[in-house]
């Protein structure tokens, strides 16, 4: 069981009410540093609302969201704007600007949120594009590249601000099975290379069991299961079991994953990289 003292993100009693509708009912969640938490659940479960709170786009009706010891729900607007730089978001439909080149899409947050020179912006943006293997497409527009490449560009843009927390909203939605598994590999690669803490919102159960350190399942705004893939599968809850069975996924597949670096190893490496001890 993950201890809150060792967590990167702690969600405590998160409640969100819109008018007479309660969307989140006291959600509790712990996300370890440099781990991948996959959030699953059907339509209307509250996943999107949870994401908007995690990246501080909305404030909770009640409850806390504590990141590195700071309750972001208590910050004022200026403090929140600064805190948001620590989050990266990879959107379901890439959300790239059609009128901009691939390079300009990745450079956009640097131009909007920093005072870096254009030379430094170019260096950072091209470095991220190269790391994601799409630097050759820098001068192309989103319409001129494939869906898989567009996903990589979206991740490059999310990473260019060097976030500590990276959130993926339905990253395999609309992709064919081969490209979907490529995206899964990319999420794992980002975790291992940069030591980021990742939250993946998905309906793709193959993806969930392949990439998750832990899984949290939401039903009608409540967390009904949370733990390792094996622990979630063992939960004595009919809704959880029905959801997994109806997905058609081979639930034994997570047992055959290759050796993965632990979240603790990656968290240490991320801290060393930030302090300049690791190239």
C-alpha positions, 0 to 999 in steps of 0.5 A: 500500500502506497504511503501518503508520506511518499506520494507525489499527489494526494487527493483527499475527500474531493467533492465536486458539485454543479448545481444540484448534481454531485459529480465527485463524491469524496474521492481519495487517491494517492499517486506515487512519484514517477509511477503510472496511475491509470484511471478507468471507468465508464462514461459519466464516471467523473474521470474528466472532472477529476482531470480538470481538478488535478491540473488546477483548471477547476477548484473542488467544492470540498476536499484537497489536492496536495502536490509535493505538500502544497494544497493547490486548491488553496492557491490564489490565481497568481499562484495557480498560474505558476503551479500549472507549469508543473503539469503537462497535458496530452489531449485525446485529439492532440489539440495541435494548432492546425495553422502552426508547424509542428515546431511552432506547436511545441514552441508555443508554451515556451513563448507564452509562459517563459521569457526565453530567447528565441534561440533557447526556445528553438533549442528546447523545442527541437530537443524534445522533437528529437527525443520523441523521434519527430524532429524530421517533421518540424516544418510540417503542419499537423495535417501533413503527419500521421495520427501516431506522429501527432500523438508524439508531437502532443507529448513533446509539447507537454514535456517541453515545459519539463513538467513533474506530472503528465496527464494523458486523456484517452491517449489511444482513443481512435487509434488502430491496435498497432498504433495504440500499443506504440503509444503505450510503449511511448508512455512507458518510455516517457516515464523511464526517461524523464521520471515523470509521474503519469496519470492516464485516463482511458477506456482501453483495458489492454493499455490499462493492464500493460502500463499501469503501476496502479489502477483506480476505477471510478463509478458514478464519481466514487473510487470503488477499486484502487491498487496494482492490476492484480489487486484491482482484479481481486476486488470483490465488487460486481461492478469492477468484475463486470467492467473488466470482463466486458472489456474482453481483455486477457487479464493475465497479460499484465503478469507477463510484462517485461521488467520495469524500473520501479517508481522509486528508482525513477523518482531518484533519477528525476531528482538527480537530473533536476539537481544537475547530477545526471545528464 
